């Protein structure tokens, strides 16, 4: 370590450790002001006030992340999934399902970008051909009006990617290979396996690990159906049948929290995939509607980034990872064929 940092870190490091220790035994919100004042007194003799402010923020952030990962007391209070929240999401899902069914039955303009005005559609397709991912936030309306969700937040995103040189079977070969999805989609998917399969109907287990200020690990089970709609065209429908937050993941005392009485970071997850072979490759679209807790008062800085940013970032990561896995599969097919 350079000498100019050594003299600064030396007096601060023991105090950072003490902050982490205190956060293991106290609720974060109730102690944050006291810790901030104590830290201010500790670092006042330091000459560089800008560095002092930076390390104050770093200390609180490091302490909160460490506490959130290792101490249940530092997490927000459990959020109970209420019946009115479930009813609101179920209605949202029903209307979204009706729109999806109508579009699939129509059989044309299956990608969300194809519904854009001509000039925007041209730009979107040009971006897809440049290997960009086109993503858009959706909002299903009820008789033309936004739908509320008391006690929860609905996140609804759709994205599309183009994979040049690929065939439809290459894409399906990756999506249906659930035993290897922990490789294709690492680190977001930590474990994966097919629990049962009957034709194109799958029951699968996926263990998610997601980090955004805090780290959340979820054991999930999904019911998935694949449909061949026409030559070069297919779609799938996936529902998360069970989502359980994991406490102390990887430790001897690991356990699942009661679904619906946990951190509320993912209560429901519904997914629609569409695949269309065209233009010398395959267009792959994924649409995801999910339900999380609302943001508790006073803890928006801790919970907010996770529940609002993760849905979009996860979809982008999923589409990019799918393209990468399909490209590898395509190259392997070409090399062996």
C-alpha positions as CSV (number, residue, x, y, z in Angstrom):
1,X,0.0,0.0,0.0
2,X,1.4,3.5,-0.9
3,X,2.8,5.3,2.2
4,X,0.4,8.3,1.7
5,X,-2.6,6.0,2.3
6,X,-1.1,3.9,5.1
7,X,-1.1,6.7,7.7
8,X,-4.7,7.5,6.9
9,X,-6.1,3.9,6.8
10,X,-4.3,2.9,10.0
11,X,-6.5,4.9,12.5
12,X,-9.7,4.4,10.4
13,X,-9.6,0.6,9.9
14,X,-10.2,-0.4,13.5
15,X,-13.1,1.9,13.6
16,X,-14.6,0.4,10.5
17,X,-14.5,-2.9,12.1
18,X,-16.3,-1.6,15.2
19,X,-19.0,-0.1,13.0
20,X,-19.6,-3.5,11.3
21,X,-19.7,-5.2,14.7
22,X,-22.3,-2.7,16.0
23,X,-24.4,-3.1,12.9
24,X,-24.6,-6.8,13.5
25,X,-26.5,-6.2,16.7
26,X,-28.6,-3.2,16.1
27,X,-31.1,-2.2,13.5
28,X,-29.5,-0.1,10.8
29,X,-31.9,2.8,10.7
30,X,-32.0,3.4,14.5
31,X,-28.3,3.4,14.8
32,X,-27.2,5.3,11.7
33,X,-27.3,8.8,13.1
34,X,-25.3,7.8,16.2
35,X,-22.7,6.0,14.2
36,X,-22.4,8.9,11.8
37,X,-21.7,11.3,14.7
38,X,-19.3,8.9,16.4
39,X,-17.4,8.5,13.2
40,X,-17.2,12.3,12.6
41,X,-15.6,12.7,16.0
42,X,-13.1,9.9,15.3
43,X,-11.9,11.3,12.0
44,X,-11.9,15.0,12.8
45,X,-8.2,15.2,13.4
46,X,-7.5,14.1,9.8
47,X,-6.3,16.9,7.6
48,X,-8.0,16.2,4.3
49,X,-11.8,17.0,4.8
50,X,-12.7,15.7,1.4
51,X,-11.2,12.3,2.2
52,X,-12.9,12.4,5.5
53,X,-16.3,12.8,3.9
54,X,-15.5,10.0,1.4
55,X,-14.5,7.6,4.1
56,X,-17.6,8.4,6.2
57,X,-19.8,7.4,3.3
58,X,-17.6,4.3,2.6
59,X,-17.8,3.2,6.3
60,X,-21.5,3.5,6.4
61,X,-21.9,1.7,3.1
62,X,-19.5,-1.1,4.0
63,X,-21.1,-1.6,7.3
64,X,-24.6,-1.6,5.9
65,X,-23.7,-4.1,3.1
66,X,-21.9,-6.4,5.5
67,X,-24.7,-6.2,8.0
68,X,-27.5,-6.8,5.4
69,X,-25.7,-9.9,4.3
70,X,-24.8,-11.4,7.6
71,X,-27.3,-10.1,10.2
72,X,-31.0,-10.5,9.9
73,X,-31.5,-7.6,12.4
74,X,-30.0,-5.2,9.9
75,X,-32.5,-6.1,7.2
76,X,-35.8,-4.2,6.8
77,X,-38.7,-5.8,8.8
78,X,-40.3,-8.7,7.0
79,X,-43.0,-7.7,4.5
80,X,-46.1,-9.8,4.5
81,X,-47.7,-10.5,1.2
82,X,-51.3,-9.4,1.6
83,X,-54.4,-10.8,-0.1
84,X,-55.2,-7.4,-1.7
85,X,-51.7,-7.3,-3.2
86,X,-52.1,-10.8,-4.7
87,X,-55.5,-9.9,-6.1
88,X,-54.1,-6.7,-7.8
89,X,-51.3,-8.6,-9.3
90,X,-53.5,-11.5,-10.5
91,X,-55.8,-9.0,-12.3
92,X,-52.7,-7.3,-13.8
93,X,-51.5,-10.7,-14.9
94,X,-54.9,-11.7,-16.4
95,X,-55.0,-8.6,-18.6
96,X,-51.4,-9.0,-19.6
97,X,-52.1,-12.6,-20.5
98,X,-55.0,-11.6,-22.7
99,X,-52.9,-9.1,-24.6
100,X,-50.2,-11.7,-25.2
101,X,-52.7,-14.3,-26.4
102,X,-54.2,-11.8,-28.8
103,X,-50.8,-10.9,-30.3
104,X,-49.8,-14.6,-30.7
105,X,-53.0,-15.5,-32.4
106,X,-52.6,-12.6,-34.8
107,X,-49.2,-14.1,-35.8
108,X,-47.6,-11.0,-37.1
109,X,-45.5,-8.1,-35.7
110,X,-44.6,-10.4,-32.7
111,X,-41.7,-8.1,-31.5
112,X,-42.6,-5.1,-29.4
113,X,-40.4,-2.9,-31.6
114,X,-42.6,-3.8,-34.6
115,X,-45.5,-1.8,-33.0
116,X,-43.4,1.4,-33.0
117,X,-44.0,4.2,-35.6
118,X,-42.1,3.5,-38.8
119,X,-39.2,5.8,-38.2
120,X,-38.6,4.5,-34.6
121,X,-39.1,0.9,-35.8
122,X,-36.4,1.4,-38.5
123,X,-34.0,2.8,-35.9
124,X,-34.8,0.0,-33.4
125,X,-34.1,-2.8,-36.0
126,X,-30.8,-1.0,-37.0
127,X,-29.8,-1.0,-33.3
128,X,-30.6,-4.7,-33.0
129,X,-28.4,-5.5,-36.0
130,X,-25.6,-3.6,-34.2
131,X,-25.9,-6.1,-31.4
132,X,-27.7,-3.7,-29.1
133,X,-30.6,-4.8,-26.9
134,X,-33.9,-2.9,-27.2
135,X,-35.7,-2.7,-23.9
136,X,-38.9,-1.0,-22.8
137,X,-41.0,-0.7,-19.6
138,X,-44.6,-1.8,-20.0
139,X,-47.7,-0.9,-18.0
140,X,-50.8,-2.9,-18.5
141,X,-53.9,-0.7,-18.2
142,X,-57.4,-1.6,-16.9
143,X,-60.0,0.1,-19.1
144,X,-57.4,2.7,-20.1
145,X,-56.3,3.4,-16.5
146,X,-53.2,2.5,-14.6
147,X,-53.7,-0.3,-12.0
148,X,-52.8,0.1,-8.4
149,X,-51.2,-2.5,-6.3
150,X,-51.6,-1.9,-2.5
151,X,-48.7,-3.1,-0.5
152,X,-46.6,-4.0,-3.5
153,X,-44.9,-2.9,-6.7
154,X,-45.4,-4.4,-10.2
155,X,-42.4,-4.4,-12.5
156,X,-43.0,-5.0,-16.2
157,X,-40.3,-5.0,-18.8
158,X,-39.8,-6.4,-22.3
159,X,-36.6,-6.7,-24.3
160,X,-35.5,-8.1,-27.6
161,X,-32.1,-9.2,-29.0
162,X,-31.0,-10.3,-32.4
163,X,-28.6,-13.3,-32.8
164,X,-27.1,-13.4,-36.3
165,X,-26.3,-16.8,-37.8
166,X,-28.4,-18.7,-35.2
167,X,-31.3,-21.1,-35.9
168,X,-34.4,-21.5,-33.8
169,X,-33.3,-24.8,-32.5
170,X,-30.1,-23.2,-31.2
171,X,-32.1,-20.8,-29.1
172,X,-34.5,-23.5,-27.8
173,X,-31.5,-25.7,-27.1
174,X,-30.2,-23.1,-24.7
175,X,-33.5,-22.0,-23.1
176,X,-34.6,-25.6,-22.5
177,X,-31.2,-26.7,-21.1
178,X,-32.1,-25.9,-17.5
179,X,-29.5,-28.2,-16.1
180,X,-26.8,-25.9,-17.4
181,X,-28.5,-22.5,-16.9
182,X,-26.3,-22.0,-13.8
183,X,-23.4,-21.9,-16.3
184,X,-25.2,-19.8,-19.0
185,X,-26.6,-17.3,-16.6
186,X,-24.0,-17.1,-13.9
187,X,-23.7,-15.4,-11.4
188,X,-27.4,-14.5,-11.4
189,X,-28.4,-18.2,-11.5
190,X,-26.4,-20.1,-8.9
191,X,-28.0,-23.5,-9.2
192,X,-30.4,-25.0,-11.8
193,X,-31.9,-28.4,-12.6
194,X,-34.8,-30.0,-14.4
195,X,-37.1,-31.5,-11.8
196,X,-39.5,-33.1,-14.4
197,X,-40.2,-33.0,-18.1
198,X,-43.1,-34.2,-20.2
199,X,-42.5,-33.3,-23.9
200,X,-42.3,-29.5,-23.9
201,X,-43.6,-29.1,-20.4
202,X,-40.9,-28.5,-17.8
203,X,-40.8,-28.2,-14.0
204,X,-37.5,-26.6,-13.1
205,X,-35.6,-25.3,-10.0
206,X,-33.5,-22.2,-10.2
207,X,-31.5,-20.6,-7.4
208,X,-31.0,-16.8,-7.9
209,X,-28.4,-14.7,-6.3
210,X,-28.9,-11.0,-6.9
211,X,-26.9,-8.1,-5.4
212,X,-27.7,-4.4,-5.4
213,X,-26.5,-2.7,-2.2
214,X,-27.8,-5.9,-0.4
215,X,-27.5,-9.5,-1.6
216,X,-30.6,-11.6,-1.9
217,X,-30.7,-15.4,-2.6
218,X,-33.9,-17.0,-3.7
219,X,-34.9,-20.7,-4.3
220,X,-37.5,-20.8,-7.1
221,X,-39.6,-23.4,-8.9
222,X,-41.0,-22.7,-12.3
223,X,-43.6,-24.3,-14.5
224,X,-42.7,-23.8,-18.2
225,X,-44.4,-24.7,-21.5
226,X,-42.9,-24.3,-25.0
227,X,-44.9,-24.0,-28.1
228,X,-43.9,-24.4,-31.8
229,X,-46.1,-21.9,-33.6
230,X,-44.9,-22.3,-37.1
231,X,-41.7,-23.1,-39.0
232,X,-39.0,-20.8,-37.5
233,X,-41.3,-19.5,-34.8
234,X,-41.9,-20.5,-31.2
235,X,-42.9,-19.1,-27.8
236,X,-42.9,-20.1,-24.1
237,X,-44.8,-19.3,-21.0
238,X,-43.2,-19.6,-17.5
239,X,-44.7,-19.1,-14.1
240,X,-42.8,-19.1,-10.8
241,X,-44.8,-21.6,-8.7
242,X,-42.7,-21.1,-5.6
243,X,-40.3,-18.3,-4.5
244,X,-38.5,-18.7,-1.1
245,X,-35.9,-16.2,0.2
246,X,-32.8,-18.0,1.6
247,X,-31.4,-16.9,5.0
248,X,-27.7,-17.5,5.7
249,X,-27.1,-19.0,2.2
250,X,-24.1,-21.4,2.0
251,X,-23.8,-21.7,5.8
252,X,-24.6,-24.7,8.0
253,X,-27.7,-22.8,9.4
254,X,-29.1,-22.0,5.9
255,X,-32.9,-22.0,5.8
256,X,-35.7,-20.8,3.7
257,X,-38.0,-18.1,4.9
258,X,-41.7,-18.6,4.7
259,X,-42.8,-17.4,1.2
260,X,-44.8,-14.3,1.4
261,X,-43.4,-13.4,4.9
262,X,-39.8,-12.4,4.0
263,X,-37.9,-9.5,2.6
264,X,-40.4,-9.2,-0.2
265,X,-37.7,-8.8,-2.9
266,X,-39.5,-11.2,-5.3
267,X,-43.0,-12.5,-4.6
268,X,-44.2,-13.3,-8.1
269,X,-42.5,-13.8,-11.5
270,X,-44.2,-14.4,-14.9
271,X,-42.3,-14.7,-18.1
272,X,-43.1,-14.8,-21.8
273,X,-40.5,-15.6,-24.5
274,X,-40.9,-15.3,-28.2
275,X,-38.5,-16.5,-30.9
276,X,-38.6,-15.8,-34.6
277,X,-36.1,-16.9,-37.2
278,X,-35.6,-14.2,-39.8
279,X,-33.0,-11.9,-41.5
280,X,-30.3,-14.5,-41.2
281,X,-30.6,-15.1,-37.5
282,X,-33.1,-15.3,-34.6
283,X,-35.0,-12.5,-32.8
284,X,-35.4,-13.4,-29.2
285,X,-37.9,-11.4,-27.0
286,X,-38.4,-11.8,-23.3
287,X,-41.2,-10.1,-21.3
288,X,-41.2,-10.3,-17.5
289,X,-43.8,-9.1,-15.0
290,X,-42.8,-9.4,-11.3
291,X,-44.1,-8.4,-7.9
292,X,-42.1,-7.1,-5.0
293,X,-42.8,-5.4,-1.7
294,X,-43.3,-1.6,-1.8
295,X,-40.5,0.6,-0.4
296,X,-40.7,1.0,3.4
297,X,-40.5,4.5,4.7
298,X,-37.0,5.5,5.8
299,X,-35.3,2.6,4.0
300,X,-35.7,3.6,0.4
301,X,-31.9,3.9,0.1
302,X,-31.5,0.3,1.1
303,X,-34.5,-1.4,-0.4
304,X,-35.3,1.0,-3.3
305,X,-32.3,0.3,-5.5
306,X,-32.9,-3.5,-5.3
307,X,-36.6,-3.6,-6.1
308,X,-36.6,-0.8,-8.7
309,X,-33.3,-1.5,-10.6
310,X,-33.0,-5.3,-10.5
311,X,-35.9,-6.2,-12.8
312,X,-34.5,-4.1,-15.7
313,X,-30.9,-5.1,-15.1
314,X,-31.8,-8.8,-14.8
315,X,-33.7,-8.7,-18.1
316,X,-30.7,-7.1,-19.9
317,X,-28.3,-9.6,-18.4
318,X,-30.6,-12.5,-19.3
319,X,-30.9,-11.4,-23.0
320,X,-27.1,-10.8,-23.3
321,X,-26.3,-14.1,-21.6
322,X,-28.8,-15.9,-23.9
323,X,-27.1,-14.4,-27.0
324,X,-23.7,-15.4,-25.7
325,X,-24.8,-19.0,-25.0
326,X,-26.5,-19.3,-28.4
327,X,-23.5,-17.9,-30.3
328,X,-21.3,-20.5,-28.6
329,X,-23.8,-23.2,-29.5
330,X,-23.9,-22.0,-33.1
331,X,-20.2,-22.0,-33.4
332,X,-20.0,-25.5,-32.0
333,X,-22.6,-26.7,-34.4
334,X,-20.7,-25.2,-37.3
335,X,-17.5,-26.8,-36.2
336,X,-18.9,-30.2,-35.8
337,X,-21.3,-30.1,-38.7
